[in-house]
């Protein structure tokens, strides 16, 4: 697929994020994302650069490596965990051309800085040796967002992401390393991916891949995301359009639905021995490493 690629420069490599995460900083190599996920929550971010084409107009932060090193070597930096790609996927298709992520990993190794990353691509395996090297000296968490087991649905809702099977194979590749791995079932789409068969299949595959934890979250529809997603549903799945419109009047799934989803997925995680408390997993893995290698545990308090 051809993208409208624009090279730009960032003021700083990382943005500080609000609480509720096991990290305080977020690094995005790109603005916009070529995976084309119909439910993407980050569509609104392109408004800040006066663009309406989040999926095809991709901005590359060509100075992000230099900017990151400036941050990591500064006296004020405390070695805090960095999340690699909270807004866009750093392993989206154009990373094949720019190859920025290997340089990011090399810097994290140089400064022994812990990190987390989630991706819908197995391109991350290109950098397996670097990631493994970093995991030998500090905390590394690699997760993949996988919403189902039906490839026919995947090709429609995530057209440029790699297959679900390849994502699970990617997680499995890290199974015998010190890398912590996670399964992100986000979002669960009512009437489309919330069946017992689909959820059970996801956790079964997660168990086989040896994931350390799983996170489940129901679909949220706010702002531009609702417009794009519901237009997609009207075209591809018209039978559930009215039900979803009624369900998402406020942009969120009803509380009763979210409670039921949490109860059902909790049972499945217990069935397959997958930890549902990802913050506890992070805490446990941190405490197994040398204290000097990590940010203080007060981050989790």
C-alpha positions in Angstrom: 0.0 0.0 0.0 1.2 3.5 -0.8 1.3 6.1 2.0 1.6 9.8 2.0 4.8 9.9 4.0 6.0 13.2 5.5 9.2 13.6 7.4 9.1 15.8 10.5 11.1 16.5 13.7 9.9 16.1 17.2 10.6 18.5 20.1 11.0 15.7 22.5 11.1 11.9 22.1 8.7 11.1 24.9 5.4 12.4 26.2 4.4 12.1 29.8 1.2 10.1 30.4 -1.3 10.2 33.2 -1.5 7.5 35.9 -3.0 4.1 35.6 -0.2 2.6 33.6 3.0 0.8 34.6 4.9 3.5 32.8 5.1 7.3 32.8 6.4 8.0 29.4 5.3 7.2 25.8 7.4 7.2 22.6 5.8 7.2 19.2 8.1 7.1 16.2 5.3 7.9 13.8 2.1 10.0 13.7 -0.7 8.2 11.9 -0.8 4.5 11.4 -1.0 2.3 8.3 -2.7 -0.7 10.0 -6.1 0.9 9.2 -7.9 -0.5 12.3 -11.5 0.7 12.0 -11.9 1.1 15.8 -8.7 3.1 16.3 -9.0 5.5 19.3 -6.2 7.8 18.1 -7.9 9.2 15.0 -8.5 12.5 16.8 -4.7 13.1 17.1 -4.4 14.1 13.4 -6.5 17.1 14.1 -3.6 18.7 15.9 -1.7 18.7 12.6 -4.8 19.7 10.6 -5.1 16.3 8.8 -8.1 14.0 8.3 -6.2 11.1 6.9 -4.8 9.2 9.9 -4.4 5.9 8.0 -2.6 7.1 5.0 -0.8 10.4 5.9 2.1 9.1 8.0 4.5 11.5 9.7 8.0 10.1 10.5 9.9 11.7 13.4 13.3 11.5 11.7 15.2 13.0 14.7 13.6 10.8 17.4 16.7 8.7 18.0 18.9 11.8 18.8 16.1 13.2 20.9 15.7 10.0 22.9 19.4 9.9 23.6 19.4 13.5 24.8 16.6 12.5 27.3 18.3 9.2 28.5 21.7 10.8 29.1 20.3 13.9 31.0 20.9 14.1 34.7 17.2 14.5 35.4 16.3 11.2 33.8 15.5 8.5 36.4 15.5 5.4 34.3 11.7 5.2 34.2 10.0 2.7 31.9 9.1 3.9 28.4 6.1 2.7 26.5 7.0 2.3 22.8 3.9 3.3 20.9 0.8 4.2 22.9 -0.8 6.2 20.1 0.5 4.5 17.0 2.2 1.2 16.2 6.0 1.6 15.9 6.1 -1.5 13.8 3.5 -0.4 11.3 4.3 -1.1 7.6 6.6 1.9 6.9 9.0 0.8 9.7 10.3 -1.7 7.1 11.6 1.3 5.1 12.8 3.6 7.9 14.2 1.0 10.3 14.2 3.4 13.2 13.2 0.9 15.9 16.6 -1.0 15.9 18.3 2.3 16.8 15.7 2.9 19.6 16.5 -0.6 21.0 20.3 0.1 20.9 19.8 3.2 22.9 17.7 1.4 25.5 20.4 -1.2 25.8 23.1 1.5 26.1 21.3 3.1 29.0 19.7 -0.2 30.4 16.3 1.5 30.3 13.2 -0.7 30.9 10.3 -0.5 28.4 7.0 -1.9 27.2 5.7 -2.3 23.7 2.5 -3.5 22.0 2.2 -4.2 18.3 0.0 -5.8 15.7 3.0 -6.8 13.6 5.5 -9.6 13.7 8.1 -7.2 12.2 9.3 -6.8 15.8 11.0 -10.2 15.3 13.5 -8.5 13.0 14.8 -6.9 16.2 14.6 -10.1 18.3 18.3 -10.2 19.3 18.3 -6.6 20.4 15.1 -7.0 22.5 16.5 -10.2 24.0 19.7 -8.4 24.9 17.8 -5.6 26.7 15.7 -8.1 28.5 18.9 -9.7 29.9 19.7 -6.5 31.7 16.3 -4.8 32.5 12.6 -5.2 32.2 11.0 -5.6 28.8 7.3 -6.3 28.1 6.2 -7.2 24.6 2.4 -7.5 24.0 0.2 -7.9 21.0 -3.3 -6.7 20.4 -5.3 -9.6 19.1 -9.1 -9.2 18.8 -10.2 -12.6 17.5 -9.5 -15.9 15.8 -11.6 -15.3 12.7 -9.4 -14.1 9.9 -12.3 -13.0 7.8 -13.2 -10.5 10.4 -9.6 -9.5 11.0 -9.1 -8.6 7.3 -12.0 -6.2 7.5 -11.4 -4.5 10.9 -7.6 -4.5 10.8 -6.8 -4.7 7.0 -3.1 -4.0 7.1 -2.2 -5.8 10.3 -0.6 -9.3 10.1 -2.7 -12.4 10.7 -3.7 -13.4 14.2 -1.7 -16.6 13.8 1.5 -14.6 13.1 0.9 -12.4 16.1 0.6 -15.4 18.4 3.7 -16.9 16.8 5.5 -13.6 17.5 4.6 -13.9 21.2 5.6 -17.5 21.3 9.0 -16.6 20.0 9.7 -14.7 23.2 8.5 -17.6 25.4 11.9 -18.8 26.5 13.5 -15.4 27.0 13.3 -13.0 29.9 10.8 -10.9 28.0 7.4 -10.5 29.7 4.6 -11.1 27.2 1.0 -10.0 27.1 -2.2 -10.6 25.2 -4.3 -7.5 24.7 -7.8 -8.3 23.7 -8.7 -4.7 23.0 -11.3 -4.0 21.9 -14.0 -6.6 22.3 -16.7 -5.7 19.8 -20.3 -6.5 20.9 -22.1 -8.9 18.5 -18.9 -9.4 16.5 -16.0 -10.6 18.6 -17.6 -11.2 22.0 -18.8 -14.8 21.5 -17.6 -17.5 23.9 -16.1 -19.3 20.9 -13.9 -16.3 20.0 -12.9 -15.4 23.5 -12.2 -19.0 24.5 -10.1 -19.4 21.3 -8.0 -16.3 22.1 -7.2 -17.5 25.6 -6.4 -21.0 24.4 -4.0 -19.6 21.9 -2.6 -17.2 24.6 -1.9 -20.2 26.8 -0.1 -22.0 24.0 2.0 -18.9 23.3 2.9 -18.7 27.0 1.7 -15.2 27.7 2.3 -13.9 31.2 -1.0 -11.9 31.3 -4.0 -10.7 29.4 -6.0 -7.5 29.3 -9.6 -7.3 28.1 -11.4 -4.1 27.2 -14.8 -3.5 25.6 -15.0 -1.3 22.6 -15.1 2.5 23.2 -16.5 4.8 20.6 -15.7 8.5 21.0 -15.3 11.4 18.6 -14.1 10.6 15.1 -13.7 6.9 16.0 -17.4 6.5 16.3 -18.1 8.0 12.9 -15.5 5.9 11.1 -16.3 2.7 13.0 -20.1 2.9 12.6 -19.8 3.8 8.9 -17.7 0.6 8.6 -20.3 -1.4 10.5 -23.2 -0.1 8.3 -21.3 -1.3 5.2 -19.9 -4.6 6.3 -22.1 -5.7 9.1 -25.5 -4.0 8.7 -27.4 -6.5 10.8 -25.7 -5.3 14.0 -25.6 -1.6 13.1 -28.8 -0.5 14.9 -28.0 -2.5 18.0 -24.5 -1.0 18.2 -25.9 2.5 17.7 -28.4 2.0 20.5 -25.7 0.5 22.7 -23.2 3.3 22.2 -25.2 6.4 22.8 -22.7 7.6 25.3 -19.6 6.3 23.5 -19.1 3.5 26.1 -20.6 0.0 26.4 -23.2 -0.1 29.2 -21.9 -0.9 32.6 -23.9 -4.1 32.8 -22.2 -5.3 29.6 -18.7 -4.5 30.8 -19.3 -6.3 34.1 -20.6 -9.4 32.4 -17.6 -9.3 30.0 -15.2 -9.0 32.9 -16.8 -12.0 34.7 -16.8 -14.2 31.7 -13.2 -13.5 30.7 -12.0 -13.8 34.2 -13.4 -17.4 34.2 -11.6 -18.1 31.0 -8.3 -16.7 32.3 -8.6 -18.9 35.3 -9.4 -21.9 33.0 -6.2 -21.4 31.0 -4.0 -20.1 33.9 -3.4 -16.7 32.5 -2.9 -13.8 34.9 -5.6 -11.1 34.7 -3.8 -8.6 37.0 -1.2 -7.2 34.7 -0.1 -4.6 37.2 0.8 -7.4 39.6 2.7 -9.2 36.9 4.8 -6.0 36.3 5.4 -5.6 40.0 6.5 -9.2 40.4 8.9 -9.1 37.4 10.4 -5.8 38.6 11.2 -7.2 42.0 13.1 -10.1 40.5 15.7 -7.7 38.9 18.4 -5.7 40.6 16.9 -2.6 42.2 19.5 -0.3 40.5 18.3 -1.5 37.1 14.8 -0.2 37.5 12.6 2.7 38.4 11.6 2.8 42.0 8.6 0.6 42.8 6.7 3.6 44.1 5.6 3.9 40.6 3.1 1.2 41.3 2.0 2.3 44.7 
